[in-house]
Amino acid sequence: MKSITRKIKTSLLLWLFVIIPLAGFTPQLLAQDGEGKAGEPKTEEAAETDAEASPGEEKPAEEEAGPVDDYNGLLENQGDGAPAFDFFATSMLWTVIAAAMVFIMHLGFSTLEVGLTQSKNTVNILFKNAFIIAIGLLTYAICGFNTHYPGFEEGEAWFKWGSMIGDLNADGGDTWGYGGLSLAMTGYGDFIFQAMFAATGATIVSGAVAERVKLLPFLIFVTLLVGVAYPVIGSWHWGEGYLNQMEVPFKDFAGSAVVHAFGGFAALACVLILGPRKGKYGEDGKVKAIPGHNMPLAAIGVLLLWFGWYGFNGGSVLSADPGPLGLVFTTTSLAAAAGVVSAAVVSWIVFSKPDLSMALNGALAGLVGITANADIVSAGSAIIIGLIAGVIVVFSVIALDKAGIDDPVGAISVHGTCGIWGILAAYFFQVEGSGVGLGSQIKGILLVGGAAFVFSIVVFGALKAIMGVRVSEEEEEMGLDKSEHGTEAYPDFN
């Protein structure tokens, strides 16, 4: 009997001090009376009693708002747009990524120009390209953005000078208030994406005038080109100006004309004033090749440009709308690839050897050709557009050379000639319902190309009269690295 009693006591002690505590109870909790069951909140009266009984103890601080509360606050700011806030945030993220990709294009332009020119001018080309992106960003902030998008009122269509950007987050910065679904980004997102475009036109000119232009007049010229001419001419289309106000609006999705043809025709004007490089033509007028010094750099440059073009065209969707974004990426890729193939084949036939520089420019030709129409053509049409652009660029380079127009990198042909093709292709290959008119496309080409050409002839011509725009023969022979910068890119190889 004692043995059984001992076992019962042992079992009770085991339950009281081991099993029950492990289950979350303690003898103290079991002994509580009037405080509610374990795990239940106290009543207000019980809480007040505890507070009176422990006057020296502080109440625990309220919990700070966490990520969920912050997110809910963001949603509250959206009003009716709250259900689509994640799309807004994704679109804004894509916009700044696309802007960074367009920035990388300037590295592509730099290495392409360096590779296709002589080693003695490398520092000069790199300096010019670094300056162009810097001055492009600054002038676009100071006056360009608000001139490019001036908010034309009724009766206005050609010019409205803008002031420096202000607080582009004035609407709160995290709402749909800036542009709605068609422009799913903040004001600063819009600015930085468009600012990266601004310097591209001036960069095109840099390659065409390489190896013989004076540095200071060139820097003055590109400052005026990117700070004044680009935003004013661009406002005629993207700023809701004349080209957009026509009965059938001008179609240029991402800038075959207002960026590329603009730069190509500006470059043509400057090259006509400068004249060809020394040694480019013999006494009989026969064209002599001046080979580039680093084809690997040229190839890297083109591939960087191709990569950046996904931001250039893809970012021009102005949101992360999956339908047009996927289409634009596909048409951009196919046109570039087709341009490589057709330019390579044509140059092989014409020169009896496959020409790498022509194949590389074929990629750029296809990209320029698709830029105006990437959102309104089919995949098959994109291939045809790229194939034709690759053929055009080869014969354009040959024709300009024979005409005595010396363009070391083929910039006029790639951006000017193929820019025209891209604008026309928007009409010929548009999908049903796009509403592109041939007359409007031709008028747009004439206005944009003509304005860029006239501006450049006047400004660059004035600089020639005032301070001269071309280095001396001795300086050209020495190389602009030494004559203009007093340094060399490859000092150990001379």
C-alpha positions as CSV (number, residue, x, y, z in Angstrom):
1,M,0.0,0.0,0.0
2,K,2.8,2.4,0.9
3,S,4.4,1.6,-2.5
4,I,1.2,2.6,-4.3
5,T,0.9,5.8,-2.3
6,R,4.5,6.7,-3.1
7,K,3.9,6.2,-6.8
8,I,0.8,8.4,-6.8
9,K,2.7,11.2,-5.0
10,T,5.6,10.9,-7.4
11,S,3.2,11.1,-10.4
12,L,1.5,14.2,-9.0
13,L,4.8,15.9,-8.4
14,L,5.9,15.0,-11.9
15,W,2.7,16.5,-13.4
16,L,2.9,19.6,-11.2
17,F,6.5,20.6,-11.8
18,V,7.5,19.0,-15.1
19,I,4.6,18.2,-17.5
20,I,2.4,21.2,-16.7
21,P,5.3,23.8,-17.0
22,L,6.3,22.2,-20.3
23,A,2.8,22.8,-21.5
24,G,3.0,26.5,-20.7
25,F,1.5,26.6,-17.2
26,T,3.1,27.2,-13.9
27,P,1.7,26.7,-10.4
28,Q,1.5,30.5,-10.1
29,L,-0.8,30.7,-13.1
30,L,-2.9,27.8,-11.9
31,A,-3.3,29.7,-8.6
32,Q,-4.4,33.0,-10.2
33,D,-7.9,34.0,-9.4
34,G,-9.9,36.9,-11.0
35,E,-7.3,37.6,-13.7
36,G,-8.8,35.5,-16.4
37,K,-7.6,32.3,-17.9
38,A,-4.0,32.0,-19.0
39,G,-3.5,33.5,-22.5
40,E,-6.6,35.8,-22.2
41,P,-6.2,39.6,-22.0
42,K,-7.0,41.3,-18.8
43,T,-10.1,43.4,-18.4
44,E,-9.8,47.2,-18.1
45,E,-10.6,47.0,-14.4
46,A,-7.8,44.4,-13.8
47,A,-5.3,46.5,-15.8
48,E,-6.2,49.6,-13.7
49,T,-5.8,47.6,-10.5
50,D,-2.3,46.5,-11.6
51,A,-1.3,50.0,-12.5
52,E,-2.4,51.3,-9.0
53,A,-0.6,48.4,-7.3
54,S,2.7,49.1,-9.2
55,P,3.0,52.9,-9.4
56,G,6.8,52.7,-10.0
57,E,6.5,50.5,-13.1
58,E,6.3,52.1,-16.5
59,K,3.8,50.8,-19.1
60,P,5.5,49.3,-22.1
61,A,5.8,51.7,-25.1
62,E,3.5,51.2,-28.1
63,E,5.0,49.3,-31.0
64,E,6.5,51.4,-33.8
65,A,4.9,51.2,-37.3
66,G,6.4,48.4,-39.3
67,P,6.9,47.8,-43.0
68,V,3.3,46.7,-43.5
69,D,2.0,49.9,-41.9
70,D,4.3,51.9,-44.1
71,Y,3.2,50.0,-47.2
72,N,-0.5,50.6,-46.3
73,G,0.3,54.3,-45.9
74,L,1.7,54.3,-49.5
75,L,-1.5,52.6,-50.7
76,E,-3.6,55.2,-48.9
77,N,-1.8,58.0,-50.9
78,Q,-2.8,56.4,-54.2
79,G,-6.5,56.9,-53.8
80,D,-8.3,55.2,-56.6
81,G,-4.9,54.0,-58.0
82,A,-4.1,51.9,-54.9
83,P,-4.9,48.5,-56.5
84,A,-2.2,49.2,-59.2
85,F,0.5,50.6,-56.9
86,D,2.8,47.6,-57.5
87,F,2.6,48.2,-61.2
88,F,3.5,51.9,-60.6
89,A,6.5,50.9,-58.5
90,T,7.6,48.3,-61.0
91,S,7.3,50.8,-63.9
92,M,9.3,53.4,-62.0
93,L,12.0,50.9,-61.3
94,W,12.1,49.9,-65.0
95,T,12.4,53.6,-66.0
96,V,15.5,54.3,-64.0
97,I,17.1,51.0,-65.1
98,A,16.4,52.0,-68.7
99,A,17.9,55.4,-68.0
100,A,21.1,53.7,-66.7
101,M,21.2,51.5,-69.9
102,V,21.0,54.6,-72.1
103,F,23.9,56.1,-70.1
104,I,25.9,52.9,-70.9
105,M,25.4,53.8,-74.6
106,H,27.7,56.7,-74.2
107,L,30.5,54.3,-73.2
108,G,29.5,52.4,-76.4
109,F,29.8,55.5,-78.5
110,S,33.2,56.2,-77.0
111,T,34.7,52.8,-77.6
112,L,33.3,52.5,-81.1
113,E,34.7,55.9,-82.1
114,V,38.1,55.1,-80.5
115,G,38.3,51.8,-82.2
116,L,37.5,53.1,-85.7
117,T,40.0,56.0,-85.5
118,Q,43.7,56.3,-85.2
119,S,45.4,55.7,-81.8
120,K,46.9,59.2,-81.7
121,N,43.4,60.7,-81.2
122,T,42.1,58.4,-78.5
123,V,42.3,60.8,-75.5
124,N,40.6,63.5,-77.5
125,I,37.6,61.3,-78.4
126,L,37.2,60.1,-74.8
127,F,37.4,63.6,-73.5
128,K,34.7,64.8,-75.9
129,N,32.3,62.0,-75.0
130,A,32.8,62.5,-71.3
131,F,32.1,66.2,-71.7
132,I,29.0,65.6,-73.9
133,I,27.2,63.5,-71.3
134,A,28.1,65.9,-68.5
135,I,27.0,69.0,-70.4
136,G,23.9,67.2,-71.6
137,L,22.7,66.4,-68.1
138,L,23.4,69.9,-66.8
139,T,21.8,71.9,-69.7
140,Y,18.8,69.5,-69.7
141,A,18.2,70.4,-66.0
142,I,18.9,74.1,-66.4
143,C,16.6,74.7,-69.4
144,G,16.2,71.7,-71.6
145,F,13.6,69.6,-69.9
146,N,11.0,72.4,-69.5
147,T,11.8,73.6,-73.1
148,H,11.4,70.0,-74.4
149,Y,8.1,69.6,-72.6
150,P,6.9,73.2,-72.4
151,G,3.1,72.6,-72.0
152,F,2.1,74.3,-75.2
153,E,-1.2,76.2,-74.9
154,E,-3.7,76.6,-77.7
155,G,-2.1,78.5,-80.6
156,E,1.4,77.5,-79.6
157,A,3.3,74.9,-81.5
158,W,6.9,75.9,-82.2
159,F,8.8,77.5,-79.3
160,K,8.4,78.1,-75.6
161,W,11.6,78.5,-73.5
162,G,11.7,76.6,-70.3
163,S,13.2,77.4,-66.9
164,M,15.2,75.1,-64.6
165,I,13.5,72.1,-63.2
166,G,11.9,72.6,-59.8
167,D,10.5,70.1,-57.3
168,L,9.4,67.3,-59.7
169,N,8.1,65.4,-56.6
170,A,5.6,68.2,-55.9
171,D,2.7,65.8,-56.2
172,G,4.1,63.6,-53.4
173,G,6.6,61.7,-55.5
174,D,5.0,58.3,-54.9
175,T,1.6,58.7,-56.5
176,W,0.1,58.4,-60.0
177,G,-0.4,62.2,-60.0
178,Y,2.5,62.9,-62.4
179,G,1.5,61.1,-65.5
180,G,-1.1,58.5,-64.9
181,L,-1.1,55.0,-66.5
182,S,0.5,56.2,-69.7
183,L,3.5,57.7,-67.9
184,A,3.8,55.5,-64.9
185,M,6.7,57.2,-63.2
186,T,7.6,60.1,-61.0
187,G,8.7,63.5,-62.3
188,Y,12.3,62.8,-61.5
189,G,12.0,59.4,-63.2
190,D,10.8,61.2,-66.3
191,F,13.5,63.8,-66.2
192,I,16.5,61.4,-65.8
193,F,15.3,59.1,-68.6
194,Q,14.8,62.0,-71.0
195,A,18.1,63.6,-69.9
196,M,20.0,60.5,-71.0
197,F,18.5,60.9,-74.5
198,A,19.5,64.5,-74.7
199,A,23.2,64.0,-75.1
200,T,22.9,61.3,-77.7
201,G,22.5,63.6,-80.7
202,A,25.6,65.5,-79.8
203,T,27.6,62.2,-79.4
204,I,26.7,61.3,-83.0
205,V,28.4,64.5,-84.2
206,S,31.5,63.6,-82.2
207,G,32.3,60.6,-84.3
208,A,31.7,62.3,-87.6
209,V,34.1,65.2,-86.9
210,A,36.8,63.0,-85.2
211,E,40.5,63.5,-85.8
212,R,40.5,67.1,-87.1
213,V,38.2,69.3,-85.1
214,K,39.5,71.9,-82.5
215,L,38.4,71.0,-79.0
216,L,37.1,74.4,-77.7
217,P,34.8,75.3,-80.6
218,F,33.5,71.8,-80.7
219,L,32.6,72.0,-77.0
220,I,30.9,75.3,-77.5
221,F,28.9,73.9,-80.4
222,V,27.7,70.7,-78.7
223,T,26.7,72.8,-75.6
224,L,24.4,74.9,-77.8
225,L,23.2,71.8,-79.8
226,V,22.2,69.8,-76.8
227,G,21.1,72.8,-74.7
228,V,19.1,74.7,-77.3
229,A,18.5,72.9,-80.6
230,Y,17.6,69.4,-79.2
231,P,14.9,70.4,-76.8
232,V,13.3,73.0,-79.1
233,I,13.2,70.6,-82.1
234,G,12.2,67.7,-79.9
235,S,9.3,69.8,-78.5
236,W,7.6,69.8,-81.9
237,H,7.0,66.1,-81.5
238,W,7.4,64.8,-77.9
239,G,6.4,68.1,-76.4
240,E,3.0,68.1,-78.1
241,G,4.2,70.8,-80.6
242,Y,3.5,71.2,-84.4
243,L,4.4,67.6,-85.5
244,N,2.1,66.2,-82.9
245,Q,-0.7,68.7,-83.6
246,M,-1.0,67.7,-87.3
247,E,-4.2,66.1,-88.4
248,V,-2.3,62.9,-88.7
249,P,0.4,63.1,-86.0
250,F,4.0,62.3,-86.8
251,K,5.1,58.9,-85.5
252,D,8.5,58.5,-84.0
253,F,8.3,56.1,-81.1
254,A,11.8,56.4,-79.6
255,G,13.7,58.8,-81.8
256,S,14.7,57.7,-85.3
257,A,14.3,61.3,-86.3
258,V,14.2,63.5,-83.2
259,V,17.4,61.9,-81.8
260,H,19.2,60.0,-84.6
261,A,18.4,61.9,-87.8
262,F,18.8,65.1,-85.7
263,G,22.3,64.1,-84.8
264,G,23.1,62.8,-88.3
265,F,22.1,66.0,-90.1
266,A,23.9,68.1,-87.5
267,A,27.0,65.9,-88.2
268,L,26.6,66.4,-91.9
269,A,26.6,70.1,-91.6
270,C,29.8,70.1,-89.4
271,V,31.6,67.7,-91.8
272,L,30.9,69.9,-94.8
273,I,32.4,72.8,-93.0
274,L,35.4,70.9,-91.7
275,G,36.4,69.0,-94.8
276,P,38.0,65.6,-95.0
277,R,41.0,64.4,-93.0
278,K,44.4,64.8,-94.4
279,G,45.3,61.7,-96.5
280,K,41.7,60.6,-97.0
281,Y,41.7,61.4,-100.7
282,G,44.5,61.2,-103.2
283,E,45.4,63.9,-105.8
284,D,43.1,62.1,-108.3
285,G,40.3,62.2,-105.7
286,K,40.4,58.5,-105.1
287,V,39.3,57.4,-101.6
288,K,42.0,56.1,-99.4
289,A,41.1,54.1,-96.3
290,I,42.3,55.3,-92.9
291,P,42.0,52.1,-90.8
292,G,40.9,52.2,-87.2
293,H,43.5,51.1,-84.7
294,N,41.5,48.8,-82.4
295,M,38.7,46.7,-83.9
296,P,38.1,44.8,-80.6
297,L,37.2,48.2,-79.0
298,A,34.9,49.0,-81.9
299,A,33.1,45.6,-81.5
300,I,32.7,46.2,-77.8
301,G,31.3,49.6,-78.5
302,V,28.6,48.3,-80.8
303,L,27.6,45.5,-78.4
304,L,27.4,48.0,-75.6
305,L,25.2,50.2,-77.8
306,W,23.0,47.2,-78.7
307,F,22.6,46.4,-75.0
308,G,21.8,50.1,-74.2
309,W,19.2,50.2,-77.0
310,Y,17.0,47.9,-74.9
311,G,16.8,50.8,-72.5
312,F,16.5,53.3,-75.3
313,N,13.5,51.6,-77.0
314,G,12.2,49.6,-74.0
315,G,12.2,52.6,-71.7
316,S,10.2,54.5,-74.3
317,V,7.2,52.3,-73.5
318,L,7.1,54.7,-70.4
319,S,5.9,51.9,-68.1
320,A,6.3,48.2,-67.4
321,D,3.2,47.3,-69.4
322,P,4.1,43.7,-70.4
323,G,2.5,43.7,-73.8
324,P,4.3,46.5,-75.6
325,L,7.5,46.0,-73.5
326,G,7.9,42.4,-74.8
327,L,7.1,43.4,-78.3
328,V,9.6,46.3,-78.3
329,F,12.4,44.1,-77.0
330,T,11.7,41.5,-79.7
331,T,11.5,43.9,-82.6
332,T,14.6,45.7,-81.5
333,S,16.6,42.5,-81.3
334,L,15.4,41.1,-84.6
335,A,16.1,44.3,-86.5
336,A,19.6,44.6,-85.1
337,A,20.4,41.0,-85.9
338,A,19.0,41.3,-89.5
339,G,21.1,44.5,-90.0
340,V,24.3,42.6,-89.1
341,V,23.6,39.9,-91.6
342,S,22.6,42.0,-94.5
343,A,25.4,44.5,-94.1
344,A,27.9,41.7,-93.8
345,V,26.6,39.9,-96.9
346,V,26.5,43.1,-99.0
347,S,29.9,44.3,-98.0
348,W,31.3,40.8,-98.7
349,I,29.9,41.0,-102.2
350,V,31.0,44.6,-102.8
351,F,34.5,44.4,-101.3
352,S,35.1,40.7,-102.0
353,K,35.9,40.3,-98.3
354,P,33.6,40.4,-95.2
355,D,34.1,43.8,-93.6
356,L,33.8,43.9,-89.8
357,S,33.2,47.6,-89.6
358,M,30.3,47.3,-92.0
359,A,28.8,44.4,-90.1
360,L,29.1,46.4,-86.9
361,N,27.4,49.4,-88.4
362,G,24.8,47.1,-89.8
363,A,23.7,46.3,-86.2
364,L,23.4,50.0,-85.5
365,A,21.6,50.6,-88.8
366,G,19.0,48.0,-87.8
367,L,18.6,49.6,-84.4
368,V,18.2,53.1,-85.7
369,G,15.7,51.8,-88.4
370,I,13.5,50.1,-85.8
371,T,13.6,52.9,-83.2
372,A,10.7,54.9,-84.8
373,N,8.4,52.0,-85.1
374,A,9.3,49.2,-82.6
375,D,5.9,49.3,-81.0
376,I,3.7,49.1,-84.1
377,V,5.4,46.5,-86.3
378,S,5.4,42.7,-86.2
379,A,8.4,40.4,-85.6
380,G,8.5,39.6,-89.4
381,S,8.4,43.2,-90.3
382,A,11.2,44.0,-87.9
383,I,13.5,41.6,-89.7
384,I,12.7,43.2,-93.0
385,I,13.3,46.7,-91.6
386,G,16.7,45.5,-90.3
387,L,17.7,43.8,-93.5
388,I,16.9,46.9,-95.5
389,A,18.7,49.1,-93.0
390,G,21.9,47.0,-93.3
391,V,21.9,47.3,-97.1
392,I,21.2,51.1,-96.9
393,V,24.1,51.8,-94.5
394,V,26.7,50.1,-96.7
395,F,25.8,52.0,-99.9
396,S,25.3,55.2,-97.9
397,V,28.9,55.0,-96.5
398,I,30.2,54.3,-100.0
399,A,28.2,57.2,-101.5
400,L,29.4,59.7,-98.9
401,D,33.0,58.7,-99.3
402,K,32.8,59.2,-103.1
403,A,31.1,62.6,-102.6
404,G,34.1,63.7,-100.5
405,I,32.2,63.7,-97.2
406,D,34.7,62.1,-94.7
407,D,32.9,60.5,-91.8
408,P,35.5,58.3,-89.9
409,V,32.8,56.1,-88.1
410,G,29.9,56.2,-90.5
411,A,27.7,58.2,-88.1
412,I,25.9,60.2,-90.8
413,S,25.0,57.0,-92.7
414,V,24.0,55.1,-89.5
415,H,22.0,57.8,-87.8
416,G,21.0,60.2,-90.6
417,T,20.3,57.9,-93.6
418,C,18.9,55.0,-91.5
419,G,17.0,57.5,-89.3
420,I,15.1,58.6,-92.4
421,W,14.5,54.9,-93.3
422,G,13.1,54.2,-89.8
423,I,10.5,57.0,-90.1
424,L,9.3,55.8,-93.5
425,A,9.3,52.2,-92.3
426,A,6.8,53.2,-89.6
427,Y,4.3,53.9,-92.4
428,F,5.1,51.0,-94.7
429,F,5.1,48.3,-91.9
430,Q,2.6,49.6,-89.4
431,V,0.1,47.1,-88.1
432,E,-3.5,47.8,-88.8
433,G,-5.0,50.6,-86.8
434,S,-1.7,52.4,-86.1
435,G,-2.8,55.5,-88.0
436,V,0.6,56.5,-89.4
437,G,0.4,58.7,-92.5
438,L,3.1,59.0,-95.2
439,G,2.7,62.7,-95.6
440,S,3.2,63.4,-91.9
441,Q,6.3,61.1,-91.8
442,I,7.9,63.0,-94.8
443,K,7.1,66.4,-93.2
444,G,8.6,65.3,-89.9
445,I,11.8,64.2,-91.6
446,L,12.1,67.5,-93.5
447,L,11.4,69.6,-90.4
448,V,13.7,67.7,-88.0
449,G,16.6,67.1,-90.4
450,G,16.3,70.5,-92.0
451,A,16.3,72.3,-88.6
452,A,19.2,70.4,-87.3
453,F,21.2,71.0,-90.4
454,V,20.5,74.7,-90.6
455,F,21.2,75.3,-86.9
456,S,24.5,73.5,-87.2
457,I,25.5,75.3,-90.4
458,V,24.8,78.6,-88.8
459,V,26.4,78.0,-85.4
460,F,29.4,75.9,-86.5
461,G,29.9,78.3,-89.4
462,A,30.0,81.2,-87.0
463,L,32.5,79.5,-84.8
464,K,34.7,78.9,-87.8
465,A,34.6,82.6,-88.7
466,I,35.3,83.7,-85.1
467,M,37.9,81.2,-83.8
468,G,38.4,78.5,-86.4
469,V,37.1,74.9,-86.1
470,R,39.9,72.8,-87.6
471,V,43.4,72.1,-86.3
472,S,46.4,72.8,-88.4
473,E,48.0,70.2,-90.6
474,E,50.9,69.8,-88.2
475,E,48.6,69.2,-85.3
476,E,46.5,66.8,-87.3
477,E,49.6,64.9,-88.2
478,M,50.9,64.8,-84.6
479,G,47.5,63.7,-83.3
480,L,45.0,65.6,-81.2
481,D,46.0,63.7,-78.1
482,K,49.3,65.6,-78.0
483,S,48.3,68.8,-79.7
484,E,45.1,69.4,-77.7
485,H,45.7,67.5,-74.5
486,G,49.4,67.1,-74.1
487,T,49.1,63.4,-73.4
488,E,48.9,60.1,-75.1
489,A,46.6,57.1,-74.6
490,Y,49.3,54.6,-75.3
491,P,52.7,56.2,-74.3
492,D,54.5,52.9,-74.0
493,F,53.8,51.9,-77.6
494,N,55.4,55.0,-79.3
